[in-house]
Amino acid sequence: MATFQAHETAVIDPGCTIGDDTRIWHFSHIMSGCTIGERCNIGQNVVISPEVVLGNNVKVQNNVSVYTGVTCEDDVFLGPSCVFTNVINPRSAVNRKDQYMKTHVGKGATIGANATIVCGYTIGAYALIGAGAVVTKEIPPYALVVGNPSKQIGWVSEYGHRLYFDGDGLAVCPESGEKYLLKDGEVVRIG
Ligand SMILES: CC(C)(COP(=O)(O)OP(=O)(O)OC[C@H]1O[C@@H](n2cnc3c(N)ncnc32)[C@H](O)[C@@H]1OP(=O)(O)O)[C@@H](O)C(=O)NCCC(=O)NCCS
């Protein structure tokens, strides 16, 4: 038996799978066929649209709508009032419900408050999208991006700290001590 908790004002439609220890707060709506992992926190006034898949320990802050076509891996953080999209050229009079574009958010990535994610791209694992950014491109793993349109201004560790690479392409996270290598424009954790 599932042990998730939902506030009495939350609405959960049929056919959803919700993992143990997930919490769903006031006035949120989980639509049909969603899969939500364990230990997630779904804040207030959140909409999770049909068939959305969220991994484990995903934190969705207040006022976020996660639309059909969006997938989030484990440990993703969706900041307050960030905005996804799933149609690139919406028209009220043209039905494009069979043309939803996909947006994938990789493990451990963070989307800042009020950021807008234009559909059809992947946000790489552990990328950090600054508050208010407008993402219009693929975002590499560990990238730090800000602005409208968003531009990469650096790299961040899995703990969310700036990484400053030396001449050999090596950097150390000041909090975790984890080591990273920047090679051929890509960052990997090496220890
Ligand atoms: C992007 C972010 C992580 C950068 O933090 P940082 O590494 O400490 O960066 P700094 O504050 O040193 O800023 C570096 C530069 O980027 C700019 N900048 C920082 N955040 C920015 C943002 N969100 N949008 C546009 N520019 C930004 C700064 O003005 C500064 O510009 P400058 O070099 O011209 O002076 C942080 O500002 C941010 O937006 N965090 C998200 C917060 C959030 O949404 N939390 C949600 C949960 S409450």
The ligand as a Tripos MOL2 file, in Angstrom:
@<TRIPOS>MOLECULE
LIG
   48    50     1     0     0
SMALL
NO_CHARGES

@<TRIPOS>ATOM
      1 C1         22.5540   31.7090  -11.3450 C.3       1 LIG1
      2 C2         23.0290   31.7490   -9.9210 C.3       1 LIG1
      3 C3         23.1710   30.3170   -9.3560 C.3       1 LIG1
      4 C4         24.3920   32.4250   -9.9560 C.3       1 LIG1
      5 O1         24.9190   32.5160   -8.6900 O.3       1 LIG1
      6 P1         26.4870   32.9070   -8.5360 P.3       1 LIG1
      7 O2         27.3450   31.8410   -9.1180 O.co2     1 LIG1
      8 O3         26.6810   33.2390   -7.0880 O.co2     1 LIG1
      9 O4         26.6560   34.1460   -9.4770 O.3       1 LIG1
     10 P2         26.9820   35.6680   -9.1200 P.3       1 LIG1
     11 O5         25.9920   36.1790   -8.1410 O.co2     1 LIG1
     12 O6         28.4390   35.7220   -8.7850 O.co2     1 LIG1
     13 O7         26.7160   36.3640  -10.5260 O.3       1 LIG1
     14 C5         27.5610   36.2290  -11.6190 C.3       1 LIG1
     15 C6         27.0340   37.1160  -12.7350 C.3       1 LIG1
     16 O8         25.8060   36.5440  -13.2170 O.3       1 LIG1
     17 C7         24.7300   37.4750  -13.0180 C.3       1 LIG1
     18 N1         23.5670   36.6850  -12.5980 N.ar      1 LIG1
     19 C8         23.4690   35.9310  -11.4860 C.ar      1 LIG1
     20 N2         22.2690   35.3340  -11.4400 N.ar      1 LIG1
     21 C9         21.6250   35.7250  -12.5560 C.ar      1 LIG1
     22 C10        20.3400   35.4350  -13.0650 C.ar      1 LIG1
     23 N3         19.5150   34.6000  -12.4300 N.pl3     1 LIG1
     24 N4         19.9920   35.9940  -14.2500 N.ar      1 LIG1
     25 C11        20.8460   36.8340  -14.9040 C.ar      1 LIG1
     26 N5         22.0850   37.1300  -14.4580 N.ar      1 LIG1
     27 C12        22.4550   36.5890  -13.2890 C.ar      1 LIG1
     28 C13        25.2110   38.4370  -11.9490 C.3       1 LIG1
     29 O9         24.5530   39.6740  -12.0570 O.3       1 LIG1
     30 C14        26.6730   38.5290  -12.2710 C.3       1 LIG1
     31 O10        26.8360   39.3520  -13.3830 O.3       1 LIG1
     32 P3         28.1540   40.2850  -13.5610 P.3       1 LIG1
     33 O11        29.3030   39.3180  -13.7090 O.co2     1 LIG1
     34 O12        27.8750   41.0600  -14.8050 O.co2     1 LIG1
     35 O13        28.2480   41.1130  -12.3370 O.co2     1 LIG1
     36 C15        22.0290   32.5070   -9.0010 C.3       1 LIG1
     37 O14        22.1440   33.9020   -9.1820 O.3       1 LIG1
     38 C16        20.5940   32.0950   -9.2470 C.2       1 LIG1
     39 O15        19.8830   32.6230  -10.1090 O.2       1 LIG1
     40 N6         20.1490   31.0870   -8.4490 N.am      1 LIG1
     41 C17        18.8300   30.5500   -8.5250 C.3       1 LIG1
     42 C18        18.0270   30.9520   -7.2790 C.3       1 LIG1
     43 C19        16.6540   30.3230   -7.3250 C.2       1 LIG1
     44 O16        15.9220   30.4570   -8.2730 O.2       1 LIG1
     45 N7         16.3130   29.5910   -6.2790 N.am      1 LIG1
     46 C20        15.0280   28.8870   -6.2680 C.3       1 LIG1
     47 C21        14.7130   28.3150   -4.9170 C.3       1 LIG1
     48 S1         14.3340   29.5660   -3.7320 S.3       1 LIG1
@<TRIPOS>BOND
     1     1     2 1
     2     2     3 1
     3     2     4 1
     4     2    36 1
     5     4     5 1
     6     5     6 1
     7     6     7 2
     8     6     8 1
     9     6     9 1
    10     9    10 1
    11    10    11 2
    12    10    12 1
    13    10    13 1
    14    13    14 1
    15    14    15 1
    16    15    16 1
    17    15    30 1
    18    16    17 1
    19    17    18 1
    20    17    28 1
    21    18    19 ar
    22    18    27 ar
    23    19    20 ar
    24    20    21 ar
    25    21    22 ar
    26    21    27 ar
    27    22    23 1
    28    22    24 ar
    29    24    25 ar
    30    25    26 ar
    31    26    27 ar
    32    28    29 1
    33    28    30 1
    34    30    31 1
    35    31    32 1
    36    32    33 2
    37    32    34 1
    38    32    35 1
    39    36    37 1
    40    36    38 1
    41    38    39 2
    42    38    40 1
    43    40    41 1
    44    41    42 1
    45    42    43 1
    46    43    44 2
    47    43    45 1
    48    45    46 1
    49    46    47 1
    50    47    48 1
@<TRIPOS>SUBSTRUCTURE
     1 LIG1         1 GROUP 0 **** ****
